[in-house]
Structures are given as structure tokens and as C-alpha cells.
Amino acid sequence: MALPTMALLNTAINNVFAALADRKIRPGNRAAVQSMQEMYTALTNAYDIDVNLTVSDATDADLGVFFVTTGGLRVALGRDAAVGDIFSVNGSGDTTDDALEGAKGSAVAATDLFEVTNISTEAVVYLGQVGDLDFTGEETADFVSIGS
């Protein structure tokens, strides 16, 4: 299963944070805040980039080539791509069939993040851009303030 886009995740986490902040005097809130901190750590770790690469425009015919043999992602990883691999791109290059643009829905740009979701059907999903994962309540001080 692919990770949700960072925009969707930001909205969900910010909604949970807002609910906790509005109910800061309720008993048991410290446990909820601790759970929120643990969830934040787990989620940010889930989006760790496996590799950052420059895709040479139209060098790889499609994602099948990009994933294996001499393909751009294969070379950058030092192994065949696997489901769950997350990669960011340094520029606007794409495969010959514009697979990254198709996954994103618009032109590829530097710092775009993609996740490999299927090797056999040659699929990736667009996650967002590096730096998009930004929760309102991400600072420890914010979590502490709603837990007291």
C-alpha cells in the first residue's frame, strides 16, 4: 500500500492536533500527546528518501527500464528498485513515456518525491515535494503545551 500524499497527511495530522489542542483540559490528554509524538516520528520516518537522483530526460524508455538493469533509479540505488522505495528528483527529467509526469499530473520539478508502488505494472505515485511534510504541531514545545 502506498503512502498517502504529504498534503493529505498534513491535513489529517493538523486536524488531530487541533482537536487535542481544543480539549487540552480533558483527563488522559498526556497519553494522547505522547501517542501524537510517536505517530509524528513514525510518519516522518516513513517518508525518508531512499535516494535523490537526477533523471536524464528521455534516457529510460519507461519505468520498467528505470527500475532495473541500467535504469536511472537502479543505478542510483545500487540495486533493482523495490516496492516502497522513495526517491526524489533533482530536476525536470522524466522517462521517455513521461511516467513521472503522469503520476504527478503535471510537469516533474526538482524536489518531487515519488514512491515505487508496483514493479510488474511499473507504477509510482507522487507524494509531494521535499519539505512538504509540515505539521502545525510538530514542535515538541507545541505537543507539551497541549499536554499540560
C-alpha positions, 0 to 999 in steps of 0.5 A: 500500500502506498503512502498517502500524499504529504498534503493529505497527511498534513491535513489529517495530522493538523486536524488531530492536533487541533482537536487535542489542542481544543480539549487540552483540559480533558483527563488522559490528554498526556497519553494522547500527546505522547501517542501524537509524538510517536505517530509524528516520528513514525510518519516522518520516518516513513517518508525518508528518501531512499535516494535523490537522483537526477533523471536524464530526460528521455534516457529510460524508455519507461519505468520498467527500464528505470527500475532495473538493469541500467535504469536511472533509479537502479543505478542510483540505488545500487540495486533493482528498485523495490516496492516502497522505495522513495526517491526524489528528483533533482530536476525536470527529467522524466522517462521517455513515456513521461511516467513521472509526469503522469503520476504527478499530473503535471510537469516533474520539478526538482524536489518531487518525491515519488514512491515505487508502488508496483514493479510488474505494472511499473507504477509510482505515485507522487507524494509531494515535494521535499519539505512538504511534510509540515505539521502545525504541531510538530514542535515538541514545545507545541505537543507539551503545551497541549499536554499540560 
